[in-house]
């Protein structure tokens, strides 16, 4: 078993002493934070749950053995609110020919048509889940490509995996199809049927600036209201400032007086608006109650890529401005080893580290750990996850890093992951396990 500490006590009651935790993620009072926003605490664990969180050095309140973390940062297990398990790990057999968005889209379409049987999808999705679990993920939301025959293939597989992984990772799913298909009544019925049979009450699509955008959004919102669905959109994943479907989504939410949760992913073109347009759109997003997730690693890979030219921008949305306006913001993994992103491993510590660098979160407050924990847990409706809370599960990620510079300087490959107070095996699955699906294309 991989662990960066001496063995975590196996007793039903034990203490983790000398831990540092982001104060923004701790649900208890009376704690002071250092200049990094970290509080020095002791955590008592009883029967797989957190019994108490107290200032470090508090004596005599809990029995059992203790493990001194020597100032190491402790996080709750993290929440990945935007991934694509069904696309994952197809890169060896279907590369992106030029690294562009259209290259990715066309490559995935070709691979889906040729290879996405239930067995293929299941093997790759399960591999991704094992990676996420070993890295310390407690819950994730995956998008499921929902077009044609794939609807009847992938959604039952998703439901089976959700049941198999219950108690280890909570899995949600949202359908993915182009907004133009919202105008096809038969397609909408098929997707709604799949979501109702196998899903989690989440509906959505990819939006872009088609002439019928508002009419198609009316269908999406009517469908969500009629079925009691929340909504999840892929939005404006482009460097074209004319792409403003985020504003149309906000207008639709206000027009329909939508009361469910709405998550908008990417929103890249928002960062390229003129200041007055950006401010207007963000104000509407706030009024509509939309949350925004940025996908920093994937969008830095795809956006502003031109042959022979150094990219001029980072591809991410106006996350600081959204947060300052009171919009819930988060970051997530997105794609892994597929034509949309050739790398990645569903490791939210990597996402937080790289997101901090790409989005320059490091000189903008001390609560950005919320973006991979508290905020996605809230938008996904997962009470009791994404925070350290007395009475909550002892689902923890223990690291040796004592401050954020140590934390971000290394990948924390020696982290220890606790699920219900027990250290899990953090050995990652070998990519060779998927070789049989790649047709020798390595």
SENU-106020 format. One record per residue: x, y, z of N, C-alpha, C in turn. Coordinates in steps of 0.2 Angstrom, whole numbers, padded with zeros to 4 digits, always signed. Atoms other than C-alpha are relative to their C-alpha. Last residue first. Layout:
N
XYZXYZXYZ/...
***
This chain:
442
-0003-0003-0005+0004+0011-0147+0006+0004-0003/-0002-0007+0002-0009+0006-0160+0004+0003+0006/-0007-0001+0001-0009-0013-0157+0002+0007-0002/-0001+0003+0007-0028-0014-0159+0007+0001-0002/-0004-0005+0004-0030-0002-0144+0002-0003-0007/+0005-0004+0004-0043-0012-0135+0003+0005-0005/+0004+0005+0004-0032-0026-0129-0005+0004-0004/-0003+0002+0007-0019-0013-0124-0005-0004-0004/+0004-0002+0005-0031-0006-0110+0003-0002-0007/+0007+0003-0001-0023-0015-0095-0004+0001-0006/+0000+0006+0004-0006-0009-0102-0006-0004+0001/+0003-0001+0007-0011+0008-0095+0000-0006-0004/-0005+0000+0006-0007+0001-0078-0003+0001-0006/+0000+0005+0005-0019+0005-0064+0005+0001-0005/+0003-0001+0006-0013+0016-0050-0001-0005-0005/-0003+0002+0006-0008+0010-0033-0004+0001-0006/+0000-0006+0005-0017+0021-0020+0004-0002-0006/-0006+0001+0004-0022+0006-0009+0000+0005-0006/+0001+0005+0006-0034+0013+0003+0006-0001-0004/-0004-0002+0006-0031+0020+0020-0001-0005-0005/-0005+0005+0002-0046+0018+0032+0004+0002-0006/-0005+0000-0005-0056+0032+0041+0006-0006-0002/+0003+0002-0006-0071+0030+0030+0005-0002+0005/+0008+0000+0001-0061+0032+0015-0003-0003+0006/+0004+0004-0004-0043+0038+0018-0007+0000-0002/+0007-0001+0000-0031+0043+0005-0003-0005+0005/+0004+0006-0003-0012+0044+0008-0007+0002+0000/+0006-0002-0004-0002+0056-0003-0003-0007+0003/+0000+0004-0006+0015+0050-0009-0006+0001+0004/+0001+0007+0002+0012+0056-0027+0001-0005+0006/+0003+0003-0006+0010+0074-0020-0001-0008-0002/+0007+0002+0002+0013+0081-0038-0003-0004+0006/+0000+0007+0002+0027+0092-0032-0007-0003-0001/-0007+0001+0003+0030+0111-0031+0001-0007-0002/+0000-0001+0007+0011+0114-0028+0007-0001-0004/+0005+0004+0003+0010+0107-0011+0000+0000-0007/-0002+0007+0000+0027+0114-0005-0005-0004-0004/-0006+0001+0005+0022+0131-0011+0003-0007+0000/+0002+0000+0007+0005+0129-0003+0005-0001-0005/+0003-0006+0002+0011+0125+0014-0001-0001-0007/+0002-0004-0005+0016+0110+0024-0003+0007-0001/-0002-0007+0001+0017+0097+0011-0003+0004+0005/-0005-0002-0004+0017+0079+0017+0002+0007-0001/-0006-0001+0004+0000+0075+0011+0005+0002+0005/-0005-0002-0004-0016+0067+0018+0006+0001-0004/-0006+0000+0003-0032+0066+0008+0006+0003+0004/-0005-0005+0000-0047+0062+0018+0006-0001-0005/-0002+0000+0007-0064+0054+0019+0006+0005-0001/-0007-0001-0001-0067+0053+0038+0003-0002-0007/-0004+0006+0001-0086+0054+0034+0008+0002+0001/+0000+0002+0007-0095+0069+0042+0005-0006-0001/+0006+0004+0002-0100+0070+0060+0001-0002-0007/+0001+0004-0005-0087+0085+0063-0007-0004-0001/+0005-0002-0004-0084+0092+0046-0001-0005+0006/-0002+0003-0006-0070+0093+0034-0005+0002+0005/-0002-0004-0006-0078+0098+0018+0003-0005+0005/-0003-0006+0002-0081+0092+0000+0003+0004+0005/-0006+0001+0003-0094+0079+0005+0003+0007-0002/-0005+0004-0004-0107+0080+0018+0006-0002-0003/-0001-0002-0007-0121+0085+0006+0005-0004+0004/-0003+0005-0004-0119+0081-0012+0002+0002+0007/+0005+0002-0005-0131+0091-0022+0003-0005+0005/+0002+0007+0001-0119+0092-0037-0005-0003+0005/+0004+0000+0006-0119+0111-0037-0002-0007-0002/+0006-0003-0001-0114+0110-0018-0004+0000-0007/+0005+0004-0004-0101+0097-0020-0007+0003+0000/+0003+0006+0004-0093+0106-0034-0005-0004+0004/+0005-0003+0005-0092+0122-0023-0003-0006-0005/+0006-0002-0003-0085+0113-0007-0005+0002-0006/+0003+0003-0006-0072+0103-0015-0006+0002+0001/+0000+0007+0001-0062+0106-0031-0003-0004+0006/+0002+0001+0007-0066+0125-0032+0001-0008-0002/+0007+0001+0000-0066+0127-0013-0002-0003-0007/+0001+0007-0001-0047+0125-0013-0008-0002-0001/+0001+0004+0006-0047+0142-0020-0001-0007+0000/+0005+0005+0000-0050+0150-0003-0001-0004-0007/-0002+0006-0002-0034+0159+0000-0005-0006+0000/+0004+0002-0006-0036+0175-0009+0002-0007+0001/+0007-0002+0001-0030+0180-0027-0005-0002+0006/-0001-0006-0003-0011+0179-0027-0007+0003+0000/-0005+0000-0006-0010+0160-0030+0000+0007+0003/+0004+0000-0006-0025+0159-0042+0004+0002+0006/-0004-0004-0005-0015+0163-0057-0005+0001+0006/+0004-0005-0002-0027+0154-0069+0002+0006+0005/+0003-0003+0006-0014+0144-0077-0005+0006+0001/-0005-0004+0005-0003+0142-0062-0004+0003-0006/-0003-0005-0004-0017+0138-0049+0005+0004-0005/+0005-0005+0000-0026+0127-0062+0002+0007+0003/-0001-0003+0007-0010+0117-0064-0005+0006-0001/-0006-0002+0001-0010+0113-0045+0001+0004-0007/-0001-0006-0004-0028+0112-0043+0007+0003-0001/+0005-0005+0003-0030+0100-0058+0001+0006+0004/-0003-0003+0006-0015+0090-0052-0004+0006-0003/-0006-0004-0003-0023+0088-0035+0004+0003-0006/+0002-0007-0002-0039+0084-0044+0006+0004+0003/-0003-0001-0007-0031+0068-0052-0001+0008+0001/+0005-0001-0005-0042+0062-0066+0003+0001+0007/+0001+0006-0004-0027+0056-0075-0005+0000+0005/+0004+0000-0006-0022+0069-0088-0001-0007+0003/-0003+0002-0007-0014+0069-0105-0006-0001+0005/-0004+0006+0001-0019+0070-0124+0002-0003+0007/-0005-0002-0004-0034+0082-0121+0005-0007+0001/+0001-0007-0003-0048+0083-0133+0006+0002+0005/-0001-0006+0005-0042+0069-0144-0001+0007+0003/+0004+0000+0006-0042+0057-0129+0002+0006-0004/-0003+0004+0005-0030+0054-0114-0004-0002-0006/-0006+0004-0002-0041+0061-0101+0002-0004-0006/-0002+0006+0004-0054+0074-0104+0006-0003+0003/+0002+0000+0007-0062+0087-0091+0003-0007-0003/-0005+0003+0004-0052+0088-0075-0002+0000-0007/+0000+0007+0000-0061+0101-0065+0004-0003-0005/-0004+0003+0005-0062+0119-0059+0000-0008+0000/-0003+0006-0002-0075+0128-0049+0005-0002-0006/-0005+0002+0005-0084+0144-0048+0003-0006+0002/-0004+0006-0003-0100+0150-0039+0004-0003-0006/+0002+0006+0004-0105+0167-0046+0004-0006+0003/+0004+0004-0004-0103+0181-0033-0003-0007-0004/+0007-0002+0000-0097+0195-0044-0005-0005+0004/+0001-0007-0003-0079+0193-0038-0008+0002+0000/+0000+0001-0007-0080+0174-0043-0002+0007+0004/+0006+0004-0001-0085+0178-0061-0001-0001+0008/+0006-0005+0000-0072+0191-0062-0006-0003+0002/-0001-0005-0005-0058+0179-0056-0006+0005+0000/+0002+0003-0007-0065+0165-0067+0001+0005+0006/-0001-0006-0005-0065+0175-0083-0001-0002+0007/+0006-0005+0000-0064+0159-0094+0002+0005+0005/+0004+0001-0005-0048+0149-0099-0005+0006+0001/+0006+0004+0001-0040+0147-0115-0005+0000+0005/+0000+0007-0004-0022+0152-0110-0007-0004-0001/+0004+0000-0006-0019+0166-0123-0001-0007+0003/+0000-0007-0003-0006+0170-0136-0005+0001+0006/+0007-0003-0003-0002+0153-0142+0001+0006+0003/+0001+0000-0007+0015+0152-0152-0007+0002+0003/+0001-0007-0004+0013+0150-0170-0001-0002+0007/-0005-0004+0001+0019+0136-0182+0000+0007+0004/-0006+0002+0002+0002+0128-0183+0006+0005-0001/-0001-0001+0007-0011+0137-0174+0007-0003-0002/-0005+0004+0003-0018+0132-0157+0000+0001-0007/-0005-0004+0003-0027+0146-0148+0006-0004-0003/+0002-0006+0002-0037+0134-0137+0006+0004-0003/+0003-0001+0007-0034+0116-0137-0001+0007-0002/-0002+0004+0005-0021+0112-0123-0003+0002-0007/-0006-0002+0001-0025+0127-0112+0003-0004-0006/+0001-0006+0004-0043+0122-0113+0007+0003-0002/+0002+0002+0007-0039+0104-0108-0001+0006-0004/-0005+0004+0004-0028+0109-0093-0003-0001-0007/-0006-0004+0002-0039+0124-0087+0005-0004-0004/-0003+0006+0001-0057+0116-0087+0007+0002-0003/-0005+0000+0005-0067+0130-0080+0004-0006+0000/-0006+0004-0001-0083+0127-0071+0005+0001-0006/-0004+0001+0006-0097+0140-0070+0006-0004+0002/-0007+0001-0002-0112+0141-0059+0004-0002-0006/-0004+0004+0003-0128+0149-0065+0007-0001+0003/-0002+0005-0005-0140+0157-0053+0004-0005-0004/+0003+0006+0002-0149+0167-0067+0002-0006+0004/+0007-0001-0001-0145+0184-0059-0003-0007-0001/+0002+0000-0008-0127+0179-0057-0007+0000+0001/-0002+0006-0002-0125+0174-0076-0002-0001+0008/+0006+0004+0002-0135+0190-0081+0002-0007+0003/+0006-0002-0004-0122+0200-0071-0006-0004-0002/-0001+0003-0007-0108+0190-0079-0006+0002+0004/+0002+0007+0000-0115+0194-0096+0001-0003+0006/+0007+0001+0001-0116+0213-0093-0002-0008+0000/+0004-0002-0006-0099+0214-0086-0007-0002-0001/-0001+0005-0005-0091+0204-0100-0004+0002+0006/+0004+0006+0002-0100+0215-0113+0002-0005+0005/+0007-0001-0002-0094+0231-0104-0004-0006-0002/+0002-0001-0007-0076+0225-0103-0007+0001+0001/-0001-0007-0003-0075+0219-0121-0002+0001+0007/+0005-0005+0001-0076+0200-0122+0003+0007+0001/-0002-0004+0006-0061+0189-0124-0005+0005-0002/-0006-0003-0001-0063+0180-0107+0003+0005-0005/+0002-0006-0005-0081+0176-0110+0006+0004+0001/+0001-0006+0003-0075+0166-0125-0002+0006+0004/-0006-0003+0001-0069+0152-0114+0000+0007-0003/+0002-0008+0000-0086+0148-0106+0007+0004-0002/-0005-0003+0005-0078+0130-0102-0001+0008+0000/-0007+0002+0000-0093+0122-0092+0004+0004-0006/-0002-0002+0007-0110+0130-0087+0008-0002+0000/-0008+0000+0000-0118+0122-0072+0002+0001-0007/-0003+0000+0007-0137+0125-0069+0008+0001+0001/-0007-0002+0000-0146+0120-0053+0002+0000-0008/-0005+0006-0001-0165+0120-0054+0007+0003+0000/-0002+0001-0007-0176+0135-0051+0005-0005+0001/-0002+0006-0002-0179+0141-0069+0003+0000+0007/+0000+0000-0007-0189+0157-0071+0002-0007+0003/+0004+0006-0002-0191+0152-0089-0001+0000+0008/+0007+0000+0003-0186+0169-0095-0004-0005+0002/+0004-0005-0003-0172+0170-0082-0007+0000-0003/+0001+0002-0007-0165+0153-0087-0004+0006+0004/+0005+0005+0000-0167+0158-0105-0002-0002+0007/+0007-0003+0002-0158+0174-0103-0005-0005+0000/+0003-0004-0006-0144+0165-0094-0006+0004-0001/+0002+0005-0005-0142+0152-0108-0003+0004+0006/+0006+0003+0002-0142+0166-0121-0003-0005+0005/+0005-0005-0001-0128+0175-0112-0007-0003-0001/+0001-0001-0007-0118+0159-0111-0005+0005+0002/+0005+0004-0002-0121+0157-0130-0001+0000+0008/+0003-0003-0006-0110+0172-0133-0006-0004+0002/+0003+0006-0004-0098+0166-0146-0003+0002+0007/+0008+0000+0002-0095+0182-0155-0003-0005+0003/+0004-0005-0005-0079+0184-0145-0007+0000-0002/+0004-0005+0004-0072+0169-0155-0004+0004+0005/-0003-0007-0001-0058+0160-0144-0004+0005-0005/-0003-0003+0006-0069+0144-0143+0003+0007+0002/-0007+0002-0001-0077+0133-0130+0004+0002-0007/-0004-0004+0003-0093+0143-0130+0008-0002+0001/+0002-0007+0002-0103+0133-0117+0006+0003-0003/-0006-0002+0003-0104+0114-0113-0001+0007-0003/-0001-0002+0006-0120+0114-0102+0008+0000-0002/-0007+0000+0001-0127+0105-0087+0002+0002-0007/-0003-0001+0006-0145+0107-0081+0008+0001+0000/-0005-0006+0000-0155+0101-0067+0003+0000-0007/-0007+0001+0001-0170+0090-0071+0004+0006+0002/-0004-0001-0007-0187+0090-0063+0007+0000-0001/-0002+0006-0003-0195+0082-0079+0004+0001+0007/+0005+0005+0000-0206+0096-0085+0002-0007+0003/+0005-0002-0005-0194+0109-0080-0005-0005+0001/-0003+0000-0007-0179+0101-0088-0006+0001+0005/-0001+0007-0002-0189+0098-0104+0003-0001+0007/+0007+0003-0001-0195+0116-0105+0001-0008+0002/+0002-0002-0006-0177+0122-0102-0007-0003+0001/-0004+0003-0005-0170+0111-0116-0003+0002+0007/+0002+0008+0000-0184+0115-0128+0004-0003+0006/+0006+0001-0003-0182+0134-0124-0002-0007+0000/+0000+0000-0007-0164+0132-0127-0006+0000+0003/-0003+0006-0002-0167+0126-0145+0001+0000+0008/+0005+0005+0000-0178+0141-0148+0002-0007+0002/+0005-0002-0005-0165+0153-0142-0006-0005+0000/-0003+0001-0007-0151+0144-0152-0006+0001+0005/+0006+0002-0004-0161+0143-0169+0002-0001+0008/+0006-0005+0000-0148+0154-0178-0006-0002+0004/+0004+0001+0005-0134+0143-0171-0006+0005-0001/+0004-0005+0003-0121+0151-0160-0004-0002-0006/-0004-0005+0004-0115+0137-0149-0005+0004-0004/+0003-0006+0003-0121+0126-0135+0005+0004-0004/-0006-0004+0002-0116+0108-0130-0004+0006-0004/-0003+0001+0007-0130+0099-0121+0006+0005-0001/-0004-0005+0003-0140+0097-0105+0003-0002-0007/+0001+0000+0007-0150+0086-0093+0005+0006-0003/-0004-0005+0003-0147+0080-0075-0001+0000-0008/+0004-0006+0000-0159+0070-0065+0003+0006-0003/+0000-0003-0007-0147+0057-0060-0004+0006+0000/-0003-0006-0001-0147+0045-0075-0001+0002+0007/-0007+0002-0003-0151+0027-0079+0003+0006+0003/-0001+0007-0002-0170+0026-0083+0007-0001+0004/+0005+0003-0005-0175+0044-0082+0002-0007+0002/-0001-0004-0006-0159+0050-0091-0004-0003+0005/-0006+0003-0002-0161+0036-0105+0002+0004+0007/+0001+0007-0002-0179+0041-0108+0006-0003+0004/+0004-0001-0007-0175+0060-0108-0001-0007+0002/-0005-0001-0006-0161+0055-0121-0004+0001+0006/-0005+0005-0002-0173+0046-0132+0004+0001+0005/+0004+0005-0003-0187+0059-0131+0005-0006+0002/+0001-0003-0007-0175+0073-0135-0003-0006+0004/-0007+0000-0003-0169+0063-0151-0001+0002+0008/-0002+0007-0002-0187+0060-0156+0006-0001+0004/+0005+0003-0005-0192+0078-0155+0002-0007+0002/+0002+0007+0002-0177+0084-0165-0004-0003+0006/+0006-0001+0004-0175+0103-0161-0003-0006-0003/+0006-0002-0004-0164+0099-0146-0006+0001-0004/+0004+0006-0001-0152+0091-0159-0006+0001+0005/+0005+0000+0006-0146+0108-0164-0005-0006+0001/+0006-0003-0001-0139+0110-0146-0005-0001-0006/+0000-0007+0003-0126+0097-0150-0007+0003+0001/+0002-0001+0007-0126+0082-0138+0000+0007-0003/-0003-0005+0004-0120+0077-0121-0002-0001-0007/-0001+0001+0007-0130+0069-0108+0003+0005-0003/+0004-0005+0004-0126+0072-0089+0001-0002-0008/-0001+0000+0007-0120+0058-0077-0005+0006-0003/+0006-0003+0003-0117+0057-0058+0001+0000-0008/-0001-0001+0008-0105+0045-0050-0007+0003-0002/+0007-0002+0002-0102+0044-0031+0000+0003-0007/+0001-0007+0004-0085+0036-0029-0008+0001-0001/-0007-0002+0002-0081+0022-0016+0000+0007-0003/-0004+0000-0006-0097+0018-0007+0007+0002-0001/+0003-0003-0006-0106+0014-0023+0004-0001+0006/-0004-0004-0003-0094+0009-0037-0003+0004+0006/-0006+0004-0002-0103-0006-0043+0005+0004+0004/+0002+0005-0006-0120+0003-0043+0007-0003+0002/+0002-0004-0006-0113+0018-0053-0001-0005+0006/-0006-0002-0003-0104+0006-0065-0001+0004+0007/-0003+0006-0003-0120-0003-0069+0006+0002+0004/+0004+0002-0006-0129+0014-0072+0003-0006+0004/-0001-0005-0006-0115+0020-0083-0004-0002+0006/-0007+0001-0003-0115+0004-0093+0001+0005+0005/+0000+0006-0004-0134+0006-0096+0007-0002+0003/+0003-0001-0006-0131+0024-0102-0001-0006+0005/-0004-0003-0005-0117+0020-0114-0004+0001+0006/-0006+0004-0002-0125+0007-0126+0003+0003+0006/+0002+0007-0003-0143+0013-0128+0006-0004+0002/+0004-0001-0005-0138+0031-0131-0001-0006+0004/-0004+0000-0006-0124+0026-0142-0004+0001+0006/+0000+0006-0004-0136+0021-0155+0004+0000+0006/+0001+0006+0003-0140+0038-0160+0001-0006+0004/+0002+0000+0007-0132+0052-0150-0001-0007-0003/+0007+0002+0001-0129+0054-0132-0003+0001-0007/+0002-0002+0006-0111+0056-0127-0006-0004-0002/+0001+0006+0004-0111+0054-0109-0002+0002-0007/+0004-0001+0006-0104+0068-0098+0000-0006-0004/-0003+0002+0006-0096+0062-0081-0006+0002-0005/+0006+0000+0005-0100+0070-0064+0003-0001-0007/-0001-0003+0007-0088+0065-0051-0006+0000-0004/+0006+0000+0004-0087+0060-0032+0002+0004-0007/+0006+0003-0003-0075+0056-0019-0006-0001-0004/+0007-0003+0002-0059+0058-0028-0005-0003+0003/+0004-0003-0006-0043+0054-0019-0006+0003-0002/-0002-0006-0001-0030+0049-0032-0003+0004+0005/-0007+0000-0003-0033+0031-0031+0003+0007+0002/+0001+0002-0007-0052+0034-0033+0007+0000+0003/+0003-0005-0004-0049+0044-0049+0000-0002+0007/-0005-0005+0000-0037+0031-0057-0003+0006+0005/-0006+0003-0004-0049+0017-0053+0005+0005+0001/+0003+0000-0007-0064+0027-0060+0006-0002+0005/+0000-0007-0003-0054+0030-0076-0002+0001+0007/-0007-0002-0001-0051+0012-0078+0001+0007+0002/-0002+0003-0007-0069+0008-0075+0007+0002+0001/+0003-0004-0006-0074+0020-0089+0003-0002+0007/-0004-0006-0001-0061+0012-0101-0003+0005+0005/-0007+0001-0002-0067-0005-0098+0003+0006+0001/+0000+0002-0007-0086-0001-0098+0008+0000+0002/+0002-0006-0004-0085+0009-0115+0001-0002+0008/-0005-0005+0001-0076-0005-0124-0001+0006+0005/-0006+0003-0003-0087-0019-0117+0005+0005+0000/+0001-0001-0007-0103-0008-0121+0006-0003+0003/+0005+0006-0002-0097-0006-0139+0000+0001+0008/+0004-0001-0007-0089+0011-0143-0005-0005+0001/-0003+0004-0005-0076+0006-0157-0005-0001+0006/-0003+0007+0002-0080+0011-0175+0001-0004+0006/+0003+0004+0005-0093+0025-0173+0003-0007-0001/+0007+0002-0003-0086+0032-0157-0003-0005-0005/-0002+0005-0005-0068+0032-0164-0007-0003+0003/-0002+0006+0003-0074+0042-0179+0001-0006+0005/+0006+0003+0004-0084+0054-0169+0002-0006-0004/+0004+0004-0004-0069+0056-0157-0006-0003-0003/-0004+0006-0002-0057+0060-0171-0005-0004+0005/+0000+0005+0006-0069+0073-0179+0003-0007+0002/+0007+0002+0001-0071+0082-0162-0001-0005-0006/+0002+0004-0005-0053+0082-0158-0007-0002-0001/-0004+0007+0001-0047+0088-0175-0003-0004+0006/+0003+0003+0006-0061+0102-0174+0003-0007-0001/+0006+0002-0002-0054+0107-0157-0004-0004-0005/+0005-0005+0000-0036+0108-0163-0007-0003+0002/+0000-0003-0007-0021+0097-0158-0006+0005+0000/-0003-0006-0001-0017+0093-0176-0001+0004+0006/-0005-0001+0005-0021+0075-0180+0004+0006+0001/+0002-0006+0003-0030+0071-0163+0006+0002-0005/-0004-0006-0002-0025+0053-0160-0004+0006-0003/+0003-0006+0004-0037+0039-0162+0003+0006+0003/+0003+0003+0006-0030+0021-0157-0003+0006-0004/-0005+0004+0004-0017+0027-0144-0003-0003-0006/-0006-0003+0004-0028+0042-0139+0004-0005-0004/+0001+0003+0006-0044+0031-0133+0006+0003-0005/-0005+0005+0002-0040+0033-0115-0001-0003-0007/-0006+0001-0003-0056+0042-0109+0004-0005-0003/-0005-0001+0006-0071+0046-0121+0007-0002+0003/+0002+0005+0006-0084+0037-0110+0005+0002-0005/-0003+0007+0000-0076+0044-0094-0001-0004-0006/+0002+0004+0005-0078+0062-0099+0002-0007+0000/-0005+0005+0003-0076+0073-0084-0004-0003-0006/+0000+0000+0007-0084+0089-0076+0005-0005-0003/+0007-0001+0003-0089+0090-0058+0000+0000-0007/-0002-0002+0007-0073+0082-0050-0007+0001-0004/+0006+0001+0004-0076+0082-0031+0002+0003-0007/+0002-0006+0005-0061+0080-0019-0006-0002-0005/+0000+0003+0007-0058+0069-0004-0004+0005-0004/+0005+0005+0001-0057+0081+0011+0002-0003-0007/+0006-0002+0004-0040+0089+0012-0005-0005+0001/+0005+0005+0001-0025+0088+0024-0006+0003-0004/+0006-0003+0002-0009+0098+0023-0005-0006-0001/+0003+0001+0007+0005+0091+0032-0007+0002-0001/+0002-0006+0004+0010+0100+0048-0002-0001-0007/-0006-0004+0001+0020+0085+0056-0002+0006-0004/-0001-0002+0007+0006+0073+0052+0005+0005-0001/-0002-0007+0001+0007+0065+0069+0002+0002-0007/-0005-0001+0005-0003+0049+0070+0002+0007-0001/+0000-0006+0004-0012+0046+0086+0006-0001-0005/-0007-0001+0002-0018+0030+0095+0000+0007-0004/-0002+0004+0006-0035+0030+0104+0007+0002-0002/-0004+0005-0001-0044+0042+0116+0003-0003-0007/+0002+0006+0004-0052+0058+0113+0006-0005+0001/+0007+0001+0002-0053+0074+0123-0002-0006-0004/+0004+0004-0004-0037+0074+0133-0008-0001-0002/-0002+0006-0003-0027+0088+0125-0006-0004+0003/+0005+0001-0005-0029+0101+0112+0000-0007+0004/-0003+0000-0007-0012+0102+0104-0006+0000+0005/-0005+0005-0002-0019+0107+0087+0003+0001+0007/-0006-0003+0001-0035+0117+0087+0006-0005+0002/-0002-0005-0006-0049+0105+0087+0006+0003-0002/-0005-0004+0003-0059+0095+0073+0002+0006+0005/-0001-0007-0002-0070+0082+0081+0006+0003-0004/+0003-0001-0006-0078+0065+0078+0001+0007+0003/-0004-0005-0004-0074+0063+0060-0004+0002+0006/+0003-0007+0001-0082+0047+0054+0005+0005+0004/+0000-0002+0007-0075+0030+0051-0003+0007-0002/+0004+0004+0004-0080+0023+0068-0001+0002-0008/+0004+0005-0004-0072+0037+0077-0005-0004-0005/+0004+0004+0004-0059+0049+0070-0003-0006+0004/+0002+0006-0003-0052+0064+0079-0004-0004-0004/+0006+0003+0002-0044+0077+0069-0001-0006+0004/+0000+0007-0001-0031+0089+0076-0006-0003-0002/+0006+0003-0003-0029+0106+0068+0002-0007+0002/-0003+0006-0003-0017+0119+0062-0005-0003+0004/+0001+0001-0008-0027+0130+0051+0003-0006+0002/+0000+0007-0003-0022+0135+0033+0000+0000+0007/+0007+0002-0001-0027+0151+0024+0000-0007+0003/+0002+0004+0006-0009+0153+0017-0008-0002+0001/+0000-0004+0006-0005+0167+0029-0002-0003-0006/-0006-0003+0001-0010+0156+0044+0000+0004-0007/-0003+0002+0006-0028+0152+0049+0007+0004-0001/-0003-0006+0003-0036+0153+0066+0004-0003-0006/-0006+0001+0003-0049+0141+0072+0003+0006-0003/-0006+0000-0005-0063+0143+0084+0007-0001-0003/-0002-0006-0002-0077+0137+0073+0006+0000+0004/+0000-0001-0007-0080+0121+0063+0003+0007+0002/+0006-0002-0003-0084+0116+0046+0000+0000+0007/+0001+0003-0006-0067+0116+0038-0006+0003+0003/+0003+0006+0001-0065+0119+0019-0002-0004+0007/+0006+0000+0004-0062+0137+0019-0003-0006+0000/+0005-0002-0005-0049+0135+0034-0007+0000-0004/+0002-0006+0002-0038+0125+0022-0006+0002+0004/+0006+0001+0005-0031+0111+0032-0002+0007-0002/+0002-0007+0002-0015+0109+0042-0005-0001-0005/+0002+0000+0007-0013+0093+0052-0001+0008-0002/-0004-0004+0004-0003+0092+0068-0001+0001-0007/-0002-0006-0003-0013+0077+0075+0005+0004-0004/-0005-0003+0005-0023+0064+0066+0002+0007+0003/+0000-0007+0001-0032+0055+0080+0006+0001-0005/-0007-0002+0000-0038+0037+0082+0000+0008-0001/-0001-0007-0002-0054+0027+0086+0007+0002+0000/+0006-0003+0001-0059+0011+0077+0000+0008+0002/+0004+0000-0006-0040+0006+0078-0007+0004-0002/+0006+0005+0002-0032+0003+0061-0005+0000+0005/+0003+0005-0005-0020+0018+0064-0006-0004-0002/+0006-0003-0003-0013+0026+0048-0003-0005+0005/+0007+0003+0001+0003+0017+0044-0005+0004+0004/+0000+0006-0003+0019+0029+0044-0008-0003+0000/-0001+0000-0007+0016+0042+0032+0001-0007+0003/-0006-0005-0002+0018+0045+0013+0001+0000+0007/+0001-0005-0005+0008+0030+0009+0006+0004+0001/-0004-0006+0000+0007+0017-0005-0002+0005+0005/+0004-0006+0000+0000+0000+0000+0004+0006+0000/
***
